[in-house]
């Protein structure tokens, strides 16, 4: 998937290898994770929306 370098760095810093890894944790906590922030949450939500995956948000 086409994601920003910052998103890749955030994923690596938090041990995420797949979108499923990210979605298994609480999205409310994502902005407070290392190398993250509300911009990373927005990018994740945009990725899910662009790929028709918004039903995975819980």
Secondary structure, 3 states (H helix, E strand, C coil): CCCCHHHHHHHHHCCCCCHHHHHCCCHHHHCCCCCCCHHHHHHHHHHHHHCCCHHHCC
